[in-house]
Amino acid sequence: MDTVARTEVTPAEQLTDLMARFTAYIGKRLPDDVCAKLHKLRKAETQPLAMAVYEAMDSNQEAAKRLNRPSCQDTGVIQYFIQAGAKFPLLGELETILRDATLIATKNGPLRHNAVETFDEKNTGTNTGYKVPWLDWEIVPDDDGITIDVYMAGGGCTLPGSAKVLMPGEGYEGVTKFVFDVITSYGVNACPPLLVGVGVSSSVEMAARLSKKAILRPVGSKNPNANAAKMEDLLEDGLNEVGIGPQGLSGNASVMGVNIENSARHPSTIGVAVSTGCWAHRRGRIRINADLSHEVISHKDAAL
């Protein structure tokens, strides 16, 4: 009897399969911290219309889980934020692995096709394209594992971020004004309540990157700098006083929280940027060891 030779699965293929399953999963399940915050806001809400909106949000998430389908029709641009150990054995192959994982997740998720080649105006139909999925790298010395944040950046919330360089005389009051101007201009388009990420640095590109890193932090986490943490609280309280409410229809809360990330800056400028995550804030964090064993950090009940 003829036997069919089995082809051994390579480590790269094994990691590709894992990240494809995790990427698809992120589109269907919100992280634990976001679920907990939405539940808290829902219990604290007193306005009838806002309460009904929260009920609809909860029903939507239950249906996504039951039907194993994405929780929002806009599955966004796939972005991977990587803290890569310098000694991780597949470091040189990781870019190809994550691109292939995106291709598989798009088919199996399924994920909406959101990659349009700029200037050609052609949808690739794969969620991949020139420099997409977007990879953001940090190299960690003396580490042989990797931590990857998967983020689905939706067209109505995260992608319309804003950044500006202020003159130093505008101070932190200028930072506050900029944040309020951005959030109040979004209204319903960004699907509140929002997780607001604020980056403060020297230039627009530095501040913008920090603002995106800020919305990868857990809801309720605090900047280690006491002054920055105080500003997070003040901004959150102030934005909630505006009363934008869930889906912009008024309510007790406009935001899930405000996270600030900062760096040292040039004395002549204050760069500030704002990124937001909508109420369906689809991100996930996974830690992968050198032997490809893994731990899902963001979703305690995840089964991949």
N, C-alpha and C positions, 0 to 999 in steps of 0.2 A: 504494500500500500504506500502510495506516495504521501509524503508529509510536507506540509507547507512551513517553510522556515519562518520563525517569528523574528521580527525586527525589533531590536531593543530600543526602548524610548530613551533618548538622550536627556541629560540634565536641562539643556536649553528648551527642549520640547516639553519637559515636565513643568518648568517654570512658566512657559508660554500658556499652557493649559490652566495652571493655577491662576495666573493674572487675568486670563480671559473670563474665567468663572467669577472672579472677584469683581472685575469691572462691570460685568452684566448684573451682578448682585447689587452693586451700589445704586444702579438705576431703579431698583425695586424696593429697597429697604432704607429708611432713614437711619442715621446713626443714633445710638442710645441717648446721647446728650440732647440732641434736637428733639427726639420724641418726648423726653422728660420735660423739657422746657415748654413745648407746646401743650402738654398735659397740664402743667402748672398755670400757664396763661389762660387756658380754657376754663379751669376751675375758678380763677380769679375774675373772669370777665362778668360784667353786669349788664351790658347793653344787649338787648334781644337779638338784633341783627348780627352783631359780632359773635354771639353765642351760636347762632345758626351756622355761621361761616366755619367756626371751629368744628362743629359737628360734621359738616361736609368734608372738611379736611381729614378728620378721623375716619370717616367712611371711605374716603378715597384711599387712604393707606391700608385699610383693612381689605379692600377689593384688590389692590395691587399685590398684597401678600397671598390672598386666596387664589387669585387667577395667575400668579407668577408672571406679572406684567409690569413694565415701568410705571412708576407712580406719577409721572408727568410726561406729556407728549413731547416736550422739548428735552431730549436727553443730552443736549448741550454739546459743546466742544470738549473732547476728552483731554484732560490734563493730568500729568503724573509729576508729583513733587517727591524727589528721591533724596534720601539721606543714605548715601552709598558708602559702605565700608571699603576702604582702599584695598582690602585683601579679599573682597567677595569674589569667588571663583568665576562668576559669569559677568563680571563688570563690563568687559569689552563687548559682550553680546547683548547687553541690556536694552540698548536702543532698538535693535531689531526685534527682540523678544516682546517689548511693549507695543511696537507697531503691529506685530502679528497678533498679539493678544487683543488689540482693538478691532482688527478685522474679524476675528472669531466672535468677539462679544457683540459686534454689530449684527452679525448673522443670527447668533443663537439667543441674544437678549430677548427680543430683538430691540435694536436701538435705531432711532430715526437717523436718516442720513443728513449730517449737518456740516460736512466739509465741502466748501465751494472754493475752487481754485481762484484766487484773486486775479483780476484782469481777464482771465479766460472765462470767468463766470460759468463754470461748469461744475456741477455737483459730482463728486467722485463716486458717490454711492457706497462708500466704505468707511466713512468717518476718518479716513486717512488722507493725507495730501502733503504738500510741501511744508515741512516743519510741523505737521500735525499727525499724531497727537503731540502736544507741546510737552517737553520735558524740562523740568527745572532741577538742577543738580546741586547737591552739597556733598563734598567728599569728607568722610569721617576717618581720620587716621587710626591705625591699630585696631580696626574692626573688620570682621570677616562676614558680617551680615548686612542686610539692607532694610530700611523702613521706607515704605512707599505710601504716599497719600494719593488716592485716586479722587479726582474731582470732575464733576460734570458742570461746566460753566454755561448756564442757560443764557439765551439771547435777550431776555427781558430784565435779568437781575445782575448777574456778575459781569457780563461782557461790556455793559455801558458804564464802566467805572470812570472816575474823573481824577485828574491830578493837576496840581498847580504849584508854582514856586512863589512864595510870599517874600516880601521884603522883611527884614528882621524887625522893623518898627511895628509890623502888624501883630507880632507876638502870638501867643497861644490863643488870644481872642480871635485872631485871624484864622487860626486852625479851626476853632469852634464854629465860626461863621461859615467857613467853607463846608464843613461837615453838614451843618443844618441846611445850607443852600442846596447841596446835592441830594440829601435824603428827601426834603420836602418837594423837590422838583420831580422825583421819581413817581410819587403817588402810587396809583394802583399798578403801574406797569411792572414794577419789580416784585410784585406778589408778597407784600408784607404779611406778618411781622418778619423783619429782616434781621439777619446777623450782619452787623456793620463792622468792617475791617478798616482801620485807619493806619496809614503808614506815615511816619514823620522822619524826614531825613534831609538831604541837601538838594536833590534834584528830582525831577519828575519820575525818571526811570527807577531810581533807588526807592523812592516813596511808594511807587506803584507795586513793586515786587513785595515790599514789606506789607502793604495793605492786603495783598492776596495771601501772604503767609498768615496774616492775622485771622482770616476767616477759616483757616485750617485748624486753629486752636479750638479746644472744646468750649462750648457755651458755658459761661460762668467762670472760666479761668481768668486769672489776673496777671497783668504785666508785673514783673518782679520789681520794677522801679515804683516806689510809693507814690510819687507825683503822677506818673503815667496811669497807675491804677486808680487814683482819685479822679483823674480826667475821664477814664472809662466810665466810672460810676456817674459822674456829672452829666456826661453826654447821653448815657442811657436814660437817666431820669428826665433830662430835658426833652429828648426825642419822644419819650412816651407821653409827656405833657402835651405834645402837639396833637395827639389823638388820631393819628392816621388810621390805626386799627387794622384788623385782618382784612387783606385784599383791598385796603384803602377805603373801606366803607365805614370808618370811624369805630372807635373802641378804646379800651383802657390802655392797650399796648401797641406801640408802633414798631418796636424792635424786640428781638430775642436777647440782644445784648450788644455791647460795643467792645471790640478787642483792638488794642493799639500795639503795633510793633514799631520800634524806632531804632535809629542808629545815631552815632555822633554826626554832627553836621558842620558845614562851613559857617563861620560866624556871620556871613553876609546874606544868608538865605535860610528860609525854612520851606523845604519841600513837603507838601502834604498830598496824600492821595486817599481815595475812598473806594473800596470794593464792597460789594454786598452779596449775601447769599439769601435766596428767597426762603419762605417757610419750608418748602420741600428741598432742604439744603443737602444735596446728595454728594456726600464725601465719605471716604472710608480710609482707614489706616491699617496696614498689614506689616508685620515684621517677619522677614524671611531669613533663616539662618543659612550658614554655608552648606549644610547637608540638605537644604530645601525644606526642612520642617518649618512650620509657620504658625503664627498666632495672629488672629484678627483682633485688633485692639479696639476698634470703634463700635463693633457689633458683637456683643457677648454671646448671642445665640446663633451666630452665623455658621451655616453648614455648607461648605463649598464642595 
